[in-house]
Amino acid sequence: MSGRGFTVKKNWDNPREHAMPEGVRVPAEMRIGPVSITPATVLAPMAGVTDTVFRRFIRHASLFSSDQLSVVSDQEKASEIDAEVTNSQSGCGLLMTEFTSADGLSRMRESKRKRYLTFYDDEHPIAAQIFGSNPQTLAEAARIVQDTGFDLIDLNLGCPAKRVVGCNGGSGLLRDLPKIGEIFRAVRKAVTIPFTVKFRLGWNDAQIICVELARMAEAEGLNAVALHARTREQGYTGQARWEWIAAVKQAVGIPVVGNGDIRTPEDAAAMIAQTGCDAVMIGRAAPSNPWIFRQIAQYTATGSYERPTAEDRHRLIRTYFQMLLDEAEASQSLPKDARMGETAGKMKQFASWFTHGVPGGAKLRASIYQARTGAEVLAQVDGFFSALDSGDSSAETEEEAIYRESALVCD
Ligand SMILES: Cc1cc2nc3c(=O)[nH]c(=O)nc-3n(C[C@H](O)[C@H](O)[C@H](O)COP(=O)(O)O)c2cc1C
């Protein structure tokens, strides 16, 4: 998919399989300044994906009961979406907004800002991520974020998009450490909420500066750092180099969040075991497996975790689609037709992430692509899962589809 002008990969190149490490768990808590992140798991910021509906969906899909250490069923969870959650806890400790332009935020009218900075009470603790290159503009944007009620402010130094890098924002700044220092000082002075930074290893292999950058962040009073362990030149290719997360952890005393290539609870625990990082951040695995945070929490509590059935998947995708439709009804940010169009687009996008690796998923993705409205997408999804329930043999597996397609080519 394309996220604001850069191509990002939904899938991982040759993902490493990790066995569950002996005796290691994702920590139950991380503190960023006075903010408690419980458990120490973070939903990564993802442009075009992590809007308020998706964030709440993930937080609620991650619910488990802290009393009985049992997982809350999707049905219970669906009825709790708007309700006060009492004895259950989410497996996702921190939510983050997608990146927002500091320049845009500081210039736009209040009503328009709301569209970018909307969040609901059940999203706390939540961080807003901003990008830009001008220290004063970033400081002004950080003040707006604080006044809006966010718990943390995060600076993006990782975005590889040409349009962002072209203005020296995102990973473009990785080539200018003194400028990063100026930005750190200006933003730190502007706000009292915890201030964090998310960055990559460096611009390329010849200029890996992550350890120096993390040290500077600590010296300038930032409260935590998050490292996506790839260079800008790597984009999303190859594998994240977790050894650099370990190097950053050894270099600083503030909390270090590790990011890159976590697809399973085993990967999450392996990252903790191999790097000693304080928390894990999960991006692409969340839309393809929205249960991942709950599975990590369940593993921490019980030593094993459940895998979703086809029925669970059907219920979950319906819950999310209903949340999207409700938000489109309630929101005033765009004319109704545009809102419904946007919603249908989000449903297609999610269905595409969510059905990778599901038997018959390729066929469903192709038919969803043709759908024009949210209702049509929903009908395709319902039809697909009913066929699975009734054991319809036309729902071929991904492997069968690949075999069929390659057989056609060979013929
Ligand atoms: C669609 C998409 C959009 C992204 N947008 C952002 C963003 O707005 N800010 C940011 O810091 N990183 C962004 N990223 C990077 C992720 O936060 C994360 O660092 C990266 O996907 C690696 O983690 P993963 O292997 O768990 O996906 C984006 C990634 C994807 C796939």
The ligand as a Tripos MOL2 file, in Angstrom:
@<TRIPOS>MOLECULE
LIG
   31    33     1     0     0
SMALL
NO_CHARGES

@<TRIPOS>ATOM
      1 C1          1.5240    1.7120    6.3060 C.3       1 LIG1
      2 C2          2.6280    2.1800    7.2000 C.ar      1 LIG1
      3 C3          2.6550    3.5050    7.6110 C.ar      1 LIG1
      4 C4          3.6610    3.9590    8.4880 C.ar      1 LIG1
      5 N1          3.6160    5.2340    8.9620 N.ar      1 LIG1
      6 C5          4.4840    5.6330    9.9390 C.ar      1 LIG1
      7 C6          4.3390    6.8900   10.5890 C.ar      1 LIG1
      8 O1          3.4080    7.6590   10.3240 O.2       1 LIG1
      9 N2          5.2770    7.2030   11.5400 N.ar      1 LIG1
     10 C7          6.3140    6.3680   11.8740 C.ar      1 LIG1
     11 O2          7.1240    6.7030   12.7510 O.2       1 LIG1
     12 N3          6.4480    5.1720   11.2840 N.ar      1 LIG1
     13 C8          5.5530    4.7750   10.3460 C.ar      1 LIG1
     14 N4          5.6520    3.5240    9.8120 N.ar      1 LIG1
     15 C9          6.6930    2.6080   10.3090 C.3       1 LIG1
     16 C10         6.1640    1.7580   11.4740 C.3       1 LIG1
     17 O3          5.8100    2.5590   12.5690 O.3       1 LIG1
     18 C11         7.2260    0.7210   11.9170 C.3       1 LIG1
     19 O4          8.3770    1.4180   12.3250 O.3       1 LIG1
     20 C12         7.6150   -0.2400   10.7940 C.3       1 LIG1
     21 O5          6.4650   -0.7250   10.1140 O.3       1 LIG1
     22 C13         8.4270   -1.4340   11.3470 C.3       1 LIG1
     23 O6          7.6870   -2.1290   12.3160 O.3       1 LIG1
     24 P1          6.9170   -3.5410   11.9550 P.3       1 LIG1
     25 O7          7.9370   -4.4680   11.3810 O.co2     1 LIG1
     26 O8          6.3450   -3.9790   13.2670 O.co2     1 LIG1
     27 O9          5.8710   -3.2000   10.9300 O.co2     1 LIG1
     28 C14         4.6800    3.0700    8.9170 C.ar      1 LIG1
     29 C15         4.6550    1.7510    8.4710 C.ar      1 LIG1
     30 C16         3.6540    1.2910    7.6400 C.ar      1 LIG1
     31 C17         3.6590   -0.1620    7.2090 C.3       1 LIG1
@<TRIPOS>BOND
     1     1     2 1
     2     2     3 ar
     3     2    30 ar
     4     3     4 ar
     5     4     5 ar
     6     4    28 ar
     7     5     6 ar
     8     6     7 ar
     9     6    13 1
    10     7     8 2
    11     7     9 ar
    12     9    10 ar
    13    10    11 2
    14    10    12 ar
    15    12    13 ar
    16    13    14 ar
    17    14    15 1
    18    14    28 ar
    19    15    16 1
    20    16    17 1
    21    16    18 1
    22    18    19 1
    23    18    20 1
    24    20    21 1
    25    20    22 1
    26    22    23 1
    27    23    24 1
    28    24    25 2
    29    24    26 1
    30    24    27 1
    31    28    29 ar
    32    29    30 ar
    33    30    31 1
@<TRIPOS>SUBSTRUCTURE
     1 LIG1         1 GROUP 0 **** ****
